[in-house]
Amino acid sequence: MNVTILQVVETVAVVRVEADNWTGQRYTDFLALLKVDEHWKIMQKVFHHHAA
């Protein structure tokens, strides 16, 4: 897996996760995170399943 931080603005962040060969598949995920009580929480996820 490869995680890339795309943007962080104080208490919000967007990251991209490239998962190659996860259960034999390839995915690209985009996650929206929110910092709550000093911990990052995933608030939203969208993904793309790459065709073989």
N, C-alpha and C positions, 0 to 999 in steps of 0.2 A: 504494500500500500504506500501511496505517496500523498502526503497532506500538504496543501499549499494555503497559507493565509493570504487571502485576497485583500482584505481591508479590516482594520480595527479602528473604531471611533469610541473611545471611552468605555461604554458598557455594552456595545454591540459589535459583532464581528461576522464576517462571511468567510467560509473556507471551502476549498475544493478538495475532494478525496478521489484519487484515482485508484481503483481496486482492480488489478489484473489477476486473473485466475482465482477469483474468489468463488469457490464451489464450481470451478471450471468455466466461469464466465468473466466478462469484463464490464465494469460499471464506472460511471463518473457521477459523483454525488456533489451537490451544493448544499451546504448547511448554513442556516442563520442561527447565530448563538447570542445569548443574552447573559450578562454577568449579574448574578443574583447572590448577595451575601458572600462575595469573593469567590464564587464558583461559577464556571461557565456551564450553561444549560442549553441544549439543542432545542430550539423553538420551532424550526421548520426544516424540512428536507425535501428536495426534489432530486430525481436521478434520471440518468439515461443508461439503458442497457445496450451495449454495442453488439451489433449482429456479428456473427462469426464469419 
